[in-house]
Amino acid sequence: MLSQEEFLAWTRQNELSEHARSVAQHVRSSGPARRVGGGRHNVTGRYPSRKMGVTIQFESHRVELPTIYELEHDDASWSISTRRPLSSSITALPTENASECFIPPIFS
């Protein structure tokens, strides 16, 4: 995960508006918006992320868990966020080398 100084440098480099910067800071400092639910066919669990320094909850061992694992071991990804206020899906804010990631509309 980026330090506060690295995060601010990234927001300046990508010319984020003050509003987008404050929303991103809120997302970075917030915990999950909800706990995993686990429907009839879902397999829930927790993944201990070394990159983020927290345990990440997942609701799907076929979609979310492999994506978390991939992002955890991808050097181009520096942040993994699940169940945050902006999105209930996994969010990876991009670096220059990231090829595919979800970017909330506020950052576009």
Residue pairs with C-beta under 8 A, 6 or more apart in sequence:
1 51
1 52
1 53
1 78
1 79
2 10
2 78
2 79
7 24
7 25
7 28
10 93
11 20
11 21
11 24
14 107
16 24
16 107
19 106
20 106
20 107
23 86
23 106
24 93
24 107
26 85
27 81
27 84
27 85
27 86
27 91
28 79
28 81
30 84
30 85
32 57
32 82
32 83
32 84
33 83
33 84
33 85
33 88
34 83
35 57
36 42
36 44
36 57
36 58
36 59
36 83
37 44
37 59
38 44
38 59
39 59
42 59
42 60
43 60
43 61
43 62
44 57
44 58
44 59
45 57
45 58
45 61
45 65
46 55
46 56
46 57
46 58
47 55
47 56
47 57
47 58
47 65
47 68
47 69
47 72
48 55
48 56
49 55
49 56
49 68
49 72
49 80
50 72
51 71
51 72
51 77
51 78
51 80
52 79
52 80
56 68
56 80
56 82
57 82
57 83
58 64
58 65
58 68
58 82
64 82
64 90
67 90
68 80
68 82
68 90
71 77
71 80
71 90
71 92
72 80
75 97
76 95
76 97
76 98
76 99
77 92
77 95
77 98
77 101
78 93
78 95
79 91
79 92
79 93
80 90
80 91
80 92
81 90
81 91
81 92
81 93
82 89
82 90
82 91
84 91
86 104
86 106
87 102
87 104
89 102
90 102
91 101
91 102
91 104
92 98
92 101
92 102
93 101
93 103
93 107
94 101
94 103
